[in-house]
Amino acid sequence: MCGIAGLIHRNKSSNVGSELQGMLQALKHRGEDSTGYALYGDTDGKNFIMRFKVGENVGEGSSSIMEDVSVYDERVKIVNAKLKELGANIIKEERILPYSLRYEITYDAKDLRDLSEKIESVPGVEILSLGKSLEVIKDLGNAKEVCDRYNLGNLVGTHAIGHARMATESGVDIKSAHPFWGYPFSDVSVVHNGQLTNYWNNRRVLETKGMRFMSECDSELIAVYLADKMRNGASLEEGMKDSLHELDGVFTYFVATKNSLGMAKDTMAAKPLVLYESDDLVAMGSEEIAIRSVLPQEIDTYDPFNGEVKVWQI
């Protein structure tokens, strides 16, 4: 059992970091192993924002052994050297935690795949997100703990999706936490509640096409699947509709891009979803309590139909 939440402001910017924190904290009873945010902030659109990690947090129940910080330092040096080789220029460098970094970079190449592969060839390094407005932040703990740890409460933007996780099949670690970046596409992220029963078959097909997986979490498959669809010319909505027939299992997922937010619910509709929609705001979550954290007044909500796909634009 996990909890997902998302919102999009269609006519203005808002404090989406604080709003999503409230939504996810309202869902913490659905899972506190890890929490993740995909936040679409107000930027000038000139530089890429790269969130990446050079190691793992070690939380309760984890079998990982904390690496020496000097190992992290060495990985950061190698990442910096590879960025220079690729012609990427670091405009701003922030080391939020020993294992977590945020870079603003300039990079002229249209294809982000080469950059991603070079950076992730460094052992222990994973890009969590790469885009001109998207920032994926995920770590162990509940929504408030992660929000405070990364100082997300003041982030202003237009839309966001997030996930409160109870680990059932894959590990309690950052790489298995949601959201997942839609590699190698800029500004695409996915959160998911459910189980995919044809995960391994689909993963092998996508891996033969050169798509990368960083975890064994079935939810990552949705992000990679949609990225492959769009890579081959499908629109976001077309890819989502195809997923209802090509991905087996019970699932509800949200996907966000630079200027849109979408939801898909499988044909059995076994995973809960409550939705609120107005001209200015769309908010949705696994339970109505998440929406109530943003809109405490009397509102009308509804449950999407089985097999339904919806996409909203800013």
C-alpha positions as CSV (number, residue, x, y, z in Angstrom):
1,M,0.0,0.0,0.0
2,C,1.4,3.4,-1.1
3,G,0.1,6.8,-1.5
4,I,0.3,9.1,-4.5
5,A,-0.6,12.8,-4.9
6,G,-0.4,15.5,-7.6
7,L,-1.6,19.0,-8.4
8,I,-1.4,21.5,-11.2
9,H,-2.1,25.2,-11.1
10,R,-3.2,26.2,-14.6
11,N,-3.2,30.0,-14.4
12,K,-0.6,30.9,-11.8
13,S,2.4,29.7,-9.8
14,S,2.1,28.6,-6.2
15,N,4.1,27.2,-3.4
16,V,4.0,23.6,-4.7
17,G,6.7,22.4,-2.4
18,S,4.6,23.2,0.7
19,E,1.4,22.1,-0.9
20,L,2.7,18.7,-2.0
21,Q,4.3,18.2,1.4
22,G,0.9,18.6,3.0
23,M,-0.7,16.2,0.6
24,L,1.9,13.5,1.1
25,Q,2.0,14.0,4.9
26,A,-1.8,13.4,4.9
27,L,-1.0,10.0,3.2
28,K,1.8,9.0,5.5
29,H,-0.3,6.1,6.9
30,R,0.0,4.5,3.5
31,G,3.8,4.3,3.8
32,E,6.7,6.0,5.5
33,D,9.7,4.0,4.1
34,S,10.5,6.7,1.7
35,T,8.9,9.9,0.2
36,G,9.6,11.5,-3.2
37,Y,8.7,14.8,-4.8
38,A,8.8,15.8,-8.5
39,L,8.5,19.6,-8.4
40,Y,8.2,21.8,-11.5
41,G,9.6,25.2,-10.5
42,D,9.6,28.6,-12.0
43,T,12.8,28.9,-14.0
44,D,14.0,30.9,-17.0
45,G,14.3,27.8,-19.1
46,K,17.9,28.4,-20.0
47,N,19.8,25.9,-17.9
48,F,19.4,22.3,-17.1
49,I,18.8,21.3,-13.5
50,M,20.4,17.9,-12.6
51,R,19.6,16.3,-9.3
52,F,21.8,13.3,-8.7
53,K,23.2,11.1,-5.9
54,V,26.6,9.7,-5.3
55,G,25.6,7.2,-2.6
56,E,22.7,5.9,-0.5
57,N,21.2,7.1,2.7
58,V,21.3,4.4,5.3
59,G,18.0,4.2,7.2
60,E,16.4,1.7,9.7
61,G,16.0,-1.7,8.1
62,S,18.6,-1.0,5.4
63,S,21.4,-3.5,5.0
64,S,23.7,-1.0,3.3
65,I,27.0,0.0,4.8
66,M,27.6,3.7,4.9
67,E,30.5,4.6,2.6
68,D,33.2,7.0,3.7
69,V,32.4,10.6,2.6
70,S,35.8,10.6,0.8
71,V,34.3,8.0,-1.6
72,Y,31.5,10.5,-2.3
73,D,34.0,13.3,-2.8
74,E,35.9,11.2,-5.4
75,R,32.7,10.4,-7.3
76,V,31.8,14.1,-7.4
77,K,35.3,14.9,-8.9
78,I,34.8,12.3,-11.6
79,V,31.3,13.6,-12.4
80,N,32.7,17.1,-12.8
81,A,35.4,15.9,-15.1
82,K,32.9,14.0,-17.3
83,L,30.7,17.1,-17.6
84,K,33.6,19.1,-18.7
85,E,34.5,16.5,-21.3
86,L,31.0,16.6,-22.6
87,G,31.1,20.4,-23.0
88,A,28.6,21.0,-20.1
89,N,29.3,24.0,-18.0
90,I,28.4,24.0,-14.3
91,I,26.7,27.3,-13.5
92,K,25.7,26.5,-9.9
93,E,26.7,23.6,-7.6
94,E,24.9,22.7,-4.4
95,R,25.8,19.7,-2.2
96,I,22.6,19.4,-0.1
97,L,23.8,16.2,1.7
98,P,27.0,14.2,1.5
99,Y,25.3,11.9,-1.0
100,S,22.9,14.3,-2.7
101,L,23.7,17.1,-5.2
102,R,22.0,19.7,-7.3
103,Y,23.7,21.2,-10.4
104,E,22.6,23.9,-12.8
105,I,24.4,23.3,-16.1
106,T,24.5,24.6,-19.7
107,Y,24.5,21.8,-22.3
108,D,23.9,22.3,-26.0
109,A,23.3,18.8,-27.2
110,K,19.7,17.9,-27.9
111,D,20.0,14.3,-26.8
112,L,20.4,13.9,-23.1
113,R,21.1,10.1,-23.4
114,D,24.8,10.5,-24.0
115,L,25.2,12.8,-21.0
116,S,23.2,10.5,-18.8
117,E,25.1,7.4,-19.8
118,K,28.5,9.1,-19.2
119,I,27.5,10.4,-15.8
120,E,25.9,7.2,-14.6
121,S,29.0,5.2,-15.8
122,V,30.6,6.4,-12.5
123,P,29.9,3.6,-9.9
124,G,27.5,4.7,-7.3
125,V,26.2,7.7,-9.2
126,E,22.5,8.0,-10.3
127,I,20.8,10.9,-12.0
128,L,17.4,11.4,-10.2
129,S,16.2,14.0,-12.7
130,L,17.4,16.2,-15.5
131,G,15.3,19.0,-17.0
132,K,14.8,22.7,-17.2
133,S,12.0,22.8,-14.7
134,L,11.8,19.4,-13.1
135,E,13.5,18.5,-9.8
136,V,13.1,15.0,-8.3
137,I,13.9,14.8,-4.6
138,K,13.5,11.5,-2.8
139,D,14.9,9.9,0.3
140,L,14.0,7.7,3.3
141,G,11.4,9.0,5.7
142,N,8.0,10.7,5.7
143,A,7.0,13.7,3.7
144,K,7.8,16.3,6.4
145,E,11.2,14.7,7.1
146,V,12.2,14.7,3.5
147,C,10.8,18.2,2.9
148,D,12.7,19.6,5.8
149,R,15.9,17.8,4.9
150,Y,16.0,19.3,1.4
151,N,14.4,22.6,2.3
152,L,11.5,22.2,-0.2
153,G,8.9,24.2,1.6
154,N,9.5,27.4,-0.3
155,L,9.8,26.0,-3.8
156,V,7.4,27.9,-6.1
157,G,6.1,26.3,-9.3
158,T,3.1,25.3,-11.3
159,H,2.7,21.6,-10.7
160,A,4.0,18.6,-8.8
161,I,3.6,14.9,-8.1
162,G,4.7,12.8,-5.2
163,H,4.8,9.4,-3.5
164,A,4.6,8.0,0.0
165,R,6.0,4.5,-0.1
166,M,5.6,1.3,1.8
167,A,8.2,-1.0,0.4
168,T,6.7,-4.4,-0.5
169,E,9.0,-6.0,-3.1
170,S,12.1,-3.9,-3.7
171,G,14.5,-2.4,-1.2
172,V,14.2,0.5,1.2
173,D,16.6,2.8,-0.5
174,I,16.7,5.9,-2.6
175,K,17.0,4.1,-6.0
176,S,13.7,2.3,-5.4
177,A,11.8,5.3,-4.2
178,H,9.4,7.2,-6.4
179,P,9.2,9.4,-8.5
180,F,11.1,8.0,-11.4
181,W,12.6,10.2,-14.1
182,G,11.5,9.3,-17.6
183,Y,15.0,8.7,-18.9
184,P,16.3,10.1,-21.3
185,F,13.6,12.8,-21.6
186,S,13.9,16.2,-20.1
187,D,11.3,17.0,-17.5
188,V,9.3,13.7,-17.4
189,S,8.4,12.0,-14.1
190,V,6.1,9.2,-12.9
191,V,4.6,8.0,-9.6
192,H,2.6,4.8,-9.3
193,N,0.5,2.8,-6.9
194,G,-0.1,-0.8,-7.8
195,Q,1.6,-3.9,-9.1
196,L,2.7,-4.8,-12.6
197,T,2.7,-8.5,-13.3
198,N,4.5,-8.4,-16.7
199,Y,7.4,-6.3,-15.4
200,W,10.3,-8.5,-16.4
201,N,9.1,-9.3,-19.9
202,N,8.6,-5.6,-20.6
203,R,11.9,-4.6,-19.0
204,R,13.8,-7.1,-21.1
205,V,12.2,-5.7,-24.3
206,L,13.1,-2.1,-23.3
207,E,16.6,-3.0,-22.3
208,T,17.2,-4.5,-25.8
209,K,16.3,-1.1,-27.1
210,G,19.0,0.5,-25.0
211,M,16.7,1.9,-22.2
212,R,18.2,1.9,-18.7
213,F,16.9,0.7,-15.4
214,M,18.4,1.7,-12.0
215,S,16.2,-0.4,-9.7
216,E,14.1,-3.5,-9.6
217,C,11.0,-1.5,-8.7
218,D,8.1,-2.2,-11.1
219,S,7.1,1.4,-11.0
220,E,10.2,2.4,-12.8
221,L,9.0,0.4,-15.8
222,I,6.2,2.9,-16.4
223,A,8.6,5.9,-16.7
224,V,10.9,4.0,-19.0
225,Y,7.9,2.6,-21.0
226,L,6.4,6.1,-21.6
227,A,9.9,7.6,-22.4
228,D,10.3,4.9,-25.1
229,K,6.8,5.6,-26.5
230,M,7.6,9.3,-26.8
231,R,11.0,8.6,-28.1
232,N,9.3,6.9,-31.0
233,G,6.9,9.7,-31.8
234,A,3.9,9.1,-29.5
235,S,2.3,11.9,-27.6
236,L,2.1,11.6,-23.8
237,E,-1.6,10.8,-23.9
238,E,-1.1,8.2,-26.7
239,G,1.6,6.5,-24.7
240,M,-0.6,6.5,-21.5
241,K,-3.5,5.0,-23.4
242,D,-1.3,2.2,-24.9
243,S,-0.1,1.4,-21.3
244,L,-3.6,0.4,-20.3
245,H,-3.4,-2.6,-22.8
246,E,0.3,-3.3,-22.7
247,L,1.0,-3.2,-19.0
248,D,-0.6,-6.0,-17.0
249,G,-1.6,-5.6,-13.3
250,V,-3.5,-3.2,-11.1
251,F,-2.3,0.3,-11.2
252,T,-3.0,4.0,-10.9
253,Y,-0.2,6.3,-12.0
254,F,0.5,10.0,-12.5
255,V,2.9,11.4,-15.0
256,A,4.1,15.0,-15.4
257,T,6.0,16.9,-18.0
258,K,7.2,20.5,-18.3
259,N,3.7,21.8,-19.0
260,S,1.3,19.0,-18.3
261,L,0.0,16.5,-15.7
262,G,-1.7,13.2,-16.5
263,M,-3.3,10.3,-14.7
264,A,-4.1,6.7,-15.8
265,K,-6.2,4.1,-14.1
266,D,-6.1,0.4,-15.2
267,T,-9.2,-1.3,-16.5
268,M,-9.9,-3.1,-13.2
269,A,-9.7,0.1,-11.2
270,A,-8.5,-1.7,-8.1
271,K,-6.3,1.1,-6.9
272,P,-8.0,4.1,-5.4
273,L,-7.9,7.7,-6.8
274,V,-9.9,10.8,-5.9
275,L,-9.8,13.8,-8.1
276,Y,-10.8,17.5,-7.8
277,E,-10.9,19.8,-10.9
278,S,-11.6,23.5,-11.4
279,D,-10.6,26.0,-14.0
280,D,-7.6,27.0,-12.0
281,L,-6.5,23.9,-10.1
282,V,-6.5,20.1,-10.4
283,A,-5.6,18.1,-7.3
284,M,-5.7,14.3,-6.9
285,G,-4.6,11.6,-4.6
286,S,-5.0,8.1,-3.3
287,E,-7.4,9.5,-0.7
288,E,-9.5,12.6,-0.4
289,I,-7.7,13.6,2.8
290,A,-4.7,14.6,0.5
291,I,-6.8,17.0,-1.4
292,R,-8.3,18.4,1.8
293,S,-4.9,19.4,2.9
294,V,-4.8,21.9,0.1
295,L,-8.6,22.7,-0.1
296,P,-10.2,22.4,3.3
297,Q,-13.4,24.1,2.2
298,E,-16.4,22.3,0.9
299,I,-15.6,20.9,-2.6
300,D,-16.8,18.2,-5.0
301,T,-14.5,15.3,-5.8
302,Y,-15.0,12.2,-7.9
303,D,-13.4,8.9,-8.6
304,P,-12.2,8.4,-12.2
305,F,-13.6,5.5,-14.2
306,N,-11.7,2.3,-14.9
307,G,-9.5,2.5,-17.9
308,E,-9.5,6.3,-17.8
309,V,-6.7,8.6,-19.0
310,K,-6.7,12.3,-18.5
311,V,-4.1,15.0,-19.3
312,W,-4.2,18.6,-18.1
313,Q,-2.1,21.4,-19.6
314,I,-0.9,24.5,-17.8
